[in-house]
């Protein structure tokens, strides 16, 4: 049948066509085959005396026997249909690519995630994903860097790649730290571009957004006592209305220096404690209070500027 293996009769028609001086394309048209099938058949199965139907049929049969029986359909993956598993892996990986994970690490991660054991060897990943060992190795290296996967060895000393049960907690904490870093970088940008500029306004909005996310996600572990101390230090800086060193704060509050340092560290880790102010280090170890530039837009700040005329009392 067209598209299947050539039959003995097909080979006889090829012999007739060649004897008539027909080209491969015309012979292929008559048989309903691709031209490449005819050219490959003649090249493979021609004898020194030329292409003969019986000899070609025999040569093709011998070659088929050497290749052995047709391989069976791929075995199920963890007892599930191969195509269903691979389809899910590709679909889920595409979603992860959409949130920033590179394509191959995403595929490897989902493959590990959906394995019954939560761990696979390089060979198993190569077989399931039908990719090269080098691709798997590079993807694993990337996933290790962001702490989504770790390496271990099984009883046969084969290296396995594992997804731990606490993977989401570690990823959650990593995201929290990243959000805080983005917020801090945006606040630094405000100092460079100035709060009243369009760039400063956008950076302020960005800092506010990522600070809120970080604060909502953060599991700071701060005790009530530390939070209370942080607020006390904040009040002291506001009351002094000037920069103070740790030693000066400790003396004024009659606290040990470490207690003051812990309170300042808490404010640094949880900026929401000082909102709408921020505590900044100025000079040599001194700390001062300043308004957070991301709380007001440039238009709002301009509207709050009091002109000399507006400070006068009502006319008599």
KOLMINU-162353 format. One record per residue (C-alpha): x, y, z; residue in three letters. Coordinates in nm, 3 decimals, always signed. Example, Ala and Ser with C-alpha at 12.3 -4.5 7.8 and 13.67 -1.06 7.14 Angstrom:
! KOLMINU-162353
ATOM | c1 | c2 | c3 | r
ATOM | +1.230 | -0.450 | +0.780 | Ala
ATOM | +1.367 | -0.106 | +0.714 | Ser
This chain:
! KOLMINU-162353
ATOM | c1 | c2 | c3 | r
ATOM | +0.000 | +0.000 | +0.000 | Unk
ATOM | +0.120 | +0.356 | -0.059 | Unk
ATOM | +0.341 | +0.472 | +0.227 | Unk
ATOM | +0.412 | +0.115 | +0.350 | Unk
ATOM | +0.698 | -0.118 | +0.268 | Unk
ATOM | +0.767 | -0.194 | -0.095 | Unk
ATOM | +0.625 | -0.528 | -0.210 | Unk
ATOM | +0.771 | -0.774 | -0.457 | Unk
ATOM | +0.528 | -0.643 | -0.720 | Unk
ATOM | +0.640 | -0.284 | -0.651 | Unk
ATOM | +0.997 | -0.389 | -0.716 | Unk
ATOM | +0.896 | -0.558 | -1.041 | Unk
ATOM | +0.734 | -0.229 | -1.153 | Unk
ATOM | +1.054 | -0.044 | -1.068 | Unk
ATOM | +1.250 | -0.286 | -1.289 | Unk
ATOM | +1.002 | -0.230 | -1.573 | Unk
ATOM | +1.020 | +0.146 | -1.532 | Unk
ATOM | +1.400 | +0.145 | -1.536 | Unk
ATOM | +1.399 | -0.074 | -1.847 | Unk
ATOM | +1.170 | +0.180 | -2.018 | Unk
ATOM | +1.414 | +0.457 | -1.930 | Unk
ATOM | +1.181 | +0.633 | -1.690 | Unk
ATOM | +1.316 | +0.860 | -1.419 | Unk
ATOM | +1.269 | +0.798 | -1.050 | Unk
ATOM | +1.001 | +1.068 | -1.028 | Unk
ATOM | +0.783 | +0.903 | -1.296 | Unk
ATOM | +0.825 | +0.557 | -1.144 | Unk
ATOM | +0.732 | +0.701 | -0.804 | Unk
ATOM | +0.423 | +0.869 | -0.954 | Unk
ATOM | +0.305 | +0.540 | -1.102 | Unk
ATOM | +0.349 | +0.361 | -0.769 | Unk
ATOM | +0.209 | +0.645 | -0.559 | Unk
ATOM | +0.534 | +0.674 | -0.369 | Unk
ATOM | +0.775 | +0.959 | -0.284 | Unk
ATOM | +1.061 | +0.993 | -0.532 | Unk
ATOM | +1.309 | +0.951 | -0.247 | Unk
ATOM | +1.166 | +0.605 | -0.173 | Unk
ATOM | +1.244 | +0.488 | -0.527 | Unk
ATOM | +1.592 | +0.640 | -0.540 | Unk
ATOM | +1.680 | +0.495 | -0.199 | Unk
ATOM | +1.545 | +0.151 | -0.298 | Unk
ATOM | +1.754 | +0.137 | -0.614 | Unk
ATOM | +2.066 | +0.259 | -0.436 | Unk
ATOM | +2.032 | +0.008 | -0.150 | Unk
ATOM | +1.929 | -0.306 | -0.332 | Unk
ATOM | +2.106 | -0.293 | -0.669 | Unk
ATOM | +2.334 | -0.583 | -0.755 | Unk
ATOM | +2.653 | -0.552 | -0.967 | Unk
ATOM | +2.441 | -0.647 | -1.269 | Unk
ATOM | +2.183 | -0.379 | -1.191 | Unk
ATOM | +1.852 | -0.356 | -1.007 | Unk
ATOM | +1.660 | -0.689 | -1.006 | Unk
ATOM | +1.325 | -0.744 | -0.836 | Unk
ATOM | +1.405 | -1.087 | -0.685 | Unk
ATOM | +1.747 | -0.980 | -0.560 | Unk
ATOM | +1.610 | -0.657 | -0.416 | Unk
ATOM | +1.330 | -0.842 | -0.237 | Unk
ATOM | +1.576 | -1.088 | -0.085 | Unk
ATOM | +1.819 | -0.814 | +0.024 | Unk
ATOM | +1.537 | -0.616 | +0.188 | Unk
ATOM | +1.417 | -0.927 | +0.375 | Unk
ATOM | +1.765 | -1.003 | +0.509 | Unk
ATOM | +1.810 | -0.647 | +0.626 | Unk
ATOM | +1.474 | -0.653 | +0.808 | Unk
ATOM | +1.573 | -0.976 | +0.988 | Unk
ATOM | +1.903 | -0.823 | +1.102 | Unk
ATOM | +1.717 | -0.528 | +1.249 | Unk
ATOM | +1.522 | -0.768 | +1.470 | Unk
ATOM | +1.160 | -0.746 | +1.580 | Unk
ATOM | +0.978 | -0.416 | +1.598 | Unk
ATOM | +1.029 | -0.253 | +1.935 | Unk
ATOM | +0.720 | -0.253 | +2.154 | Unk
ATOM | +0.542 | +0.064 | +2.251 | Unk
ATOM | +0.717 | +0.265 | +2.525 | Unk
ATOM | +0.652 | +0.145 | +2.875 | Unk
ATOM | +0.417 | +0.357 | +3.089 | Unk
ATOM | +0.575 | +0.617 | +3.319 | Unk
ATOM | +0.505 | +0.529 | +3.682 | Unk
ATOM | +0.210 | +0.324 | +3.557 | Unk
ATOM | +0.061 | +0.614 | +3.362 | Unk
ATOM | +0.027 | +0.652 | +2.982 | Unk
ATOM | +0.351 | +0.795 | +2.841 | Unk
ATOM | +0.183 | +1.050 | +2.616 | Unk
ATOM | -0.038 | +1.182 | +2.900 | Unk
ATOM | +0.261 | +1.229 | +3.129 | Unk
ATOM | +0.472 | +1.397 | +2.862 | Unk
ATOM | +0.185 | +1.620 | +2.760 | Unk
ATOM | +0.137 | +1.739 | +3.117 | Unk
ATOM | +0.509 | +1.799 | +3.164 | Unk
ATOM | +0.526 | +2.016 | +2.852 | Unk
ATOM | +0.210 | +2.209 | +2.942 | Unk
ATOM | +0.316 | +2.275 | +3.302 | Unk
ATOM | +0.670 | +2.364 | +3.193 | Unk
ATOM | +0.527 | +2.624 | +2.954 | Unk
ATOM | +0.346 | +2.788 | +3.247 | Unk
ATOM | +0.671 | +2.800 | +3.447 | Unk
ATOM | +0.850 | +2.954 | +3.151 | Unk
ATOM | +0.587 | +3.227 | +3.157 | Unk
ATOM | +0.691 | +3.323 | +3.512 | Unk
ATOM | +1.063 | +3.331 | +3.433 | Unk
ATOM | +1.205 | +2.977 | +3.451 | Unk
ATOM | +1.413 | +2.880 | +3.143 | Unk
ATOM | +1.258 | +2.613 | +2.920 | Unk
ATOM | +1.483 | +2.313 | +2.988 | Unk
ATOM | +1.511 | +2.365 | +3.367 | Unk
ATOM | +1.131 | +2.399 | +3.372 | Unk
ATOM | +1.087 | +2.066 | +3.191 | Unk
ATOM | +1.336 | +1.890 | +3.420 | Unk
ATOM | +1.174 | +2.038 | +3.730 | Unk
ATOM | +0.823 | +1.928 | +3.631 | Unk
ATOM | +0.955 | +1.584 | +3.541 | Unk
ATOM | +1.103 | +1.547 | +3.891 | Unk
ATOM | +0.796 | +1.701 | +4.050 | Unk
ATOM | +0.562 | +1.448 | +3.890 | Unk
ATOM | +0.774 | +1.138 | +3.948 | Unk
ATOM | +0.639 | +0.908 | +4.219 | Unk
ATOM | +0.969 | +0.908 | +4.408 | Unk
ATOM | +1.043 | +1.279 | +4.366 | Unk
ATOM | +1.386 | +1.186 | +4.237 | Unk
ATOM | +1.533 | +1.062 | +3.908 | Unk
ATOM | +1.874 | +0.982 | +3.764 | Unk
ATOM | +2.020 | +1.161 | +3.465 | Unk
ATOM | +1.950 | +0.858 | +3.246 | Unk
ATOM | +1.586 | +0.851 | +3.356 | Unk
ATOM | +1.546 | +1.221 | +3.279 | Unk
ATOM | +1.708 | +1.175 | +2.938 | Unk
ATOM | +1.469 | +0.890 | +2.857 | Unk
ATOM | +1.157 | +1.069 | +2.981 | Unk
ATOM | +1.233 | +1.403 | +2.817 | Unk
ATOM | +1.410 | +1.259 | +2.510 | Unk
ATOM | +1.694 | +1.510 | +2.537 | Unk
ATOM | +2.072 | +1.488 | +2.562 | Unk
ATOM | +2.257 | +1.422 | +2.891 | Unk
ATOM | +2.431 | +1.759 | +2.850 | Unk
ATOM | +2.093 | +1.937 | +2.843 | Unk
ATOM | +1.986 | +1.762 | +3.163 | Unk
ATOM | +2.318 | +1.843 | +3.337 | Unk
ATOM | +2.294 | +2.212 | +3.250 | Unk
ATOM | +1.931 | +2.230 | +3.365 | Unk
ATOM | +2.013 | +2.058 | +3.696 | Unk
ATOM | +2.295 | +2.304 | +3.755 | Unk
ATOM | +2.053 | +2.594 | +3.711 | Unk
ATOM | +1.792 | +2.438 | +3.943 | Unk
ATOM | +2.058 | +2.376 | +4.208 | Unk
ATOM | +2.162 | +2.742 | +4.201 | Unk
ATOM | +1.808 | +2.853 | +4.286 | Unk
ATOM | +1.775 | +2.572 | +4.544 | Unk
ATOM | +1.488 | +2.386 | +4.380 | Unk
ATOM | +1.681 | +2.059 | +4.337 | Unk
ATOM | +1.961 | +1.880 | +4.522 | Unk
ATOM | +2.187 | +1.586 | +4.436 | Unk
ATOM | +2.216 | +1.259 | +4.626 | Unk
ATOM | +2.335 | +0.901 | +4.560 | Unk
ATOM | +2.133 | +0.582 | +4.572 | Unk
ATOM | +2.248 | +0.239 | +4.689 | Unk
ATOM | +2.416 | +0.176 | +4.354 | Unk
ATOM | +2.613 | +0.500 | +4.391 | Unk
ATOM | +2.423 | +0.651 | +4.101 | Unk
ATOM | +2.364 | +1.024 | +4.124 | Unk
ATOM | +2.002 | +1.117 | +4.169 | Unk
ATOM | +1.830 | +1.455 | +4.156 | Unk
ATOM | +1.579 | +1.517 | +4.433 | Unk
ATOM | +1.295 | +1.757 | +4.511 | Unk
ATOM | +1.255 | +1.783 | +4.890 | Unk
ATOM | +0.925 | +1.808 | +5.073 | Unk
ATOM | +1.007 | +2.160 | +5.197 | Unk
ATOM | +1.082 | +2.291 | +4.847 | Unk
ATOM | +0.795 | +2.540 | +4.851 | Unk
ATOM | +0.891 | +2.684 | +5.188 | Unk
ATOM | +1.248 | +2.745 | +5.066 | Unk
ATOM | +1.123 | +2.892 | +4.739 | Unk
ATOM | +0.881 | +3.112 | +4.936 | Unk
ATOM | +1.162 | +3.248 | +5.153 | Unk
ATOM | +1.385 | +3.305 | +4.851 | Unk
ATOM | +1.109 | +3.505 | +4.682 | Unk
ATOM | +1.058 | +3.710 | +4.997 | Unk
ATOM | +1.426 | +3.803 | +5.004 | Unk
ATOM | +1.422 | +3.891 | +4.635 | Unk
ATOM | +1.121 | +4.121 | +4.681 | Unk
ATOM | +1.294 | +4.300 | +4.968 | Unk
ATOM | +1.607 | +4.349 | +4.757 | Unk
ATOM | +1.403 | +4.497 | +4.471 | Unk
ATOM | +1.232 | +4.736 | +4.713 | Unk
ATOM | +1.566 | +4.843 | +4.861 | Unk
ATOM | +1.716 | +4.896 | +4.515 | Unk
ATOM | +1.416 | +5.108 | +4.413 | Unk
ATOM | +1.451 | +5.324 | +4.725 | Unk
ATOM | +1.819 | +5.374 | +4.644 | Unk
ATOM | +1.716 | +5.481 | +4.296 | Unk
ATOM | +1.493 | +5.750 | +4.446 | Unk
ATOM | +1.802 | +5.904 | +4.606 | Unk
ATOM | +1.974 | +5.915 | +4.268 | Unk
ATOM | +1.688 | +6.042 | +4.052 | Unk
ATOM | +1.520 | +6.252 | +4.324 | Unk
ATOM | +1.174 | +6.187 | +4.459 | Unk
ATOM | +1.012 | +6.472 | +4.267 | Unk
ATOM | +1.108 | +6.349 | +3.920 | Unk
ATOM | +0.895 | +6.115 | +3.706 | Unk
ATOM | +1.161 | +5.843 | +3.745 | Unk
ATOM | +1.167 | +5.897 | +4.120 | Unk
ATOM | +0.788 | +5.871 | +4.139 | Unk
ATOM | +0.785 | +5.545 | +3.945 | Unk
ATOM | +1.065 | +5.405 | +4.160 | Unk
ATOM | +0.872 | +5.509 | +4.471 | Unk
ATOM | +0.563 | +5.324 | +4.355 | Unk
ATOM | +0.776 | +5.020 | +4.276 | Unk
ATOM | +0.945 | +5.032 | +4.618 | Unk
ATOM | +0.608 | +5.058 | +4.791 | Unk
ATOM | +0.465 | +4.766 | +4.596 | Unk
ATOM | +0.755 | +4.527 | +4.656 | Unk
ATOM | +0.791 | +4.633 | +5.019 | Unk
ATOM | +0.429 | +4.540 | +5.082 | Unk
ATOM | +0.472 | +4.203 | +4.913 | Unk
ATOM | +0.789 | +4.133 | +5.112 | Unk
ATOM | +0.627 | +4.235 | +5.439 | Unk
ATOM | +0.318 | +4.025 | +5.376 | Unk
ATOM | +0.526 | +3.719 | +5.283 | Unk
ATOM | +0.801 | +3.762 | +5.540 | Unk
ATOM | +0.829 | +3.529 | +5.834 | Unk
ATOM | +1.063 | +3.755 | +6.031 | Unk
ATOM | +1.051 | +3.568 | +6.359 | Unk
ATOM | +1.059 | +3.897 | +6.553 | Unk
ATOM | +0.933 | +3.874 | +6.909 | Unk
ATOM | +0.694 | +4.125 | +7.060 | Unk
ATOM | +0.975 | +4.251 | +7.282 | Unk
ATOM | +1.200 | +4.326 | +6.985 | Unk
ATOM | +0.916 | +4.501 | +6.802 | Unk
ATOM | +0.848 | +4.710 | +7.113 | Unk
ATOM | +1.218 | +4.804 | +7.136 | Unk
ATOM | +1.222 | +4.899 | +6.767 | Unk
ATOM | +0.930 | +5.136 | +6.816 | Unk
ATOM | +1.099 | +5.286 | +7.122 | Unk
ATOM | +1.418 | +5.354 | +6.924 | Unk
ATOM | +1.207 | +5.508 | +6.651 | Unk
ATOM | +1.036 | +5.737 | +6.904 | Unk
ATOM | +1.374 | +5.838 | +7.047 | Unk
ATOM | +1.504 | +5.938 | +6.704 | Unk
ATOM | +1.189 | +6.137 | +6.632 | Unk
ATOM | +1.208 | +6.314 | +6.969 | Unk
ATOM | +1.578 | +6.395 | +6.931 | Unk
ATOM | +1.521 | +6.530 | +6.579 | Unk
ATOM | +1.888 | +6.471 | +6.501 | Unk
ATOM | +2.113 | +6.176 | +6.411 | Unk
ATOM | +2.214 | +5.954 | +6.704 | Unk
ATOM | +2.474 | +5.679 | +6.728 | Unk
ATOM | +2.408 | +5.341 | +6.885 | Unk
ATOM | +2.608 | +5.447 | +7.190 | Unk
ATOM | +2.406 | +5.767 | +7.225 | Unk
ATOM | +2.078 | +5.578 | +7.196 | Unk
ATOM | +2.194 | +5.319 | +7.448 | Unk
ATOM | +2.294 | +5.592 | +7.695 | Unk
ATOM | +1.971 | +5.788 | +7.651 | Unk
ATOM | +1.749 | +5.481 | +7.680 | Unk
ATOM | +1.964 | +5.318 | +7.950 | Unk
ATOM | +1.988 | +4.998 | +7.745 | Unk
ATOM | +2.275 | +4.765 | +7.660 | Unk
ATOM | +2.430 | +4.847 | +7.321 | Unk
ATOM | +2.327 | +4.506 | +7.180 | Unk
ATOM | +1.963 | +4.574 | +7.262 | Unk
ATOM | +1.974 | +4.896 | +7.060 | Unk
ATOM | +2.154 | +4.719 | +6.774 | Unk
ATOM | +1.888 | +4.445 | +6.770 | Unk
ATOM | +1.611 | +4.707 | +6.756 | Unk
ATOM | +1.778 | +4.888 | +6.465 | Unk
ATOM | +1.826 | +4.556 | +6.287 | Unk
ATOM | +1.455 | +4.479 | +6.331 | Unk
ATOM | +1.364 | +4.812 | +6.170 | Unk
ATOM | +1.601 | +4.735 | +5.882 | Unk
ATOM | +1.444 | +4.392 | +5.828 | Unk
ATOM | +1.086 | +4.511 | +5.871 | Unk
ATOM | +1.060 | +4.862 | +5.720 | Unk
ATOM | +0.688 | +4.857 | +5.797 | Unk
ATOM | +0.778 | +4.913 | +6.163 | Unk
ATOM | +0.888 | +5.269 | +6.086 | Unk
ATOM | +0.629 | +5.344 | +5.818 | Unk
ATOM | +0.574 | +5.621 | +5.703 | Unk
ATOM | +0.928 | +5.704 | +5.815 | Unk
ATOM | +1.253 | +5.527 | +5.747 | Unk
ATOM | +1.566 | +5.494 | +5.959 | Unk
ATOM | +1.883 | +5.564 | +5.765 | Unk
ATOM | +2.247 | +5.539 | +5.867 | Unk
ATOM | +2.424 | +5.871 | +5.818 | Unk
ATOM | +2.777 | +5.975 | +5.891 | Unk
ATOM | +2.992 | +5.746 | +6.108 | Unk
ATOM | +2.748 | +5.507 | +6.271 | Unk
ATOM | +2.472 | +5.760 | +6.333 | Unk
ATOM | +2.105 | +5.696 | +6.257 | Unk
ATOM | +1.842 | +5.948 | +6.153 | Unk
ATOM | +1.472 | +5.957 | +6.071 | Unk
ATOM | +1.352 | +6.068 | +5.728 | Unk
ATOM | +1.011 | +6.048 | +5.558 | Unk
ATOM | +0.971 | +5.759 | +5.317 | Unk
ATOM | +0.981 | +5.913 | +4.968 | Unk
ATOM | +0.749 | +5.649 | +4.824 | Unk
ATOM | +0.451 | +5.742 | +5.039 | Unk
ATOM | +0.362 | +6.064 | +4.854 | Unk
ATOM | +0.362 | +6.140 | +4.484 | Unk
ATOM | +0.544 | +6.447 | +4.354 | Unk
ATOM | +0.208 | +6.622 | +4.304 | Unk
ATOM | +0.109 | +6.550 | +4.663 | Unk
ATOM | +0.439 | +6.680 | +4.794 | Unk
ATOM | +0.405 | +6.997 | +4.586 | Unk
ATOM | +0.054 | +7.054 | +4.722 | Unk
ATOM | +0.187 | +7.035 | +5.080 | Unk
ATOM | +0.455 | +7.300 | +5.030 | Unk
ATOM | +0.340 | +7.601 | +5.235 | Unk
ATOM | +0.409 | +7.939 | +5.076 | Unk
ATOM | +0.491 | +8.242 | +5.300 | Unk
ATOM | +0.153 | +8.402 | +5.212 | Unk
ATOM | -0.039 | +8.096 | +5.325 | Unk
ATOM | +0.115 | +8.114 | +5.674 | Unk
ATOM | -0.037 | +8.454 | +5.747 | Unk
ATOM | -0.336 | +8.470 | +5.970 | Unk
ATOM | -0.679 | +8.591 | +5.861 | Unk
ATOM | -0.704 | +8.955 | +5.758 | Unk
ATOM | -0.856 | +9.190 | +6.008 | Unk
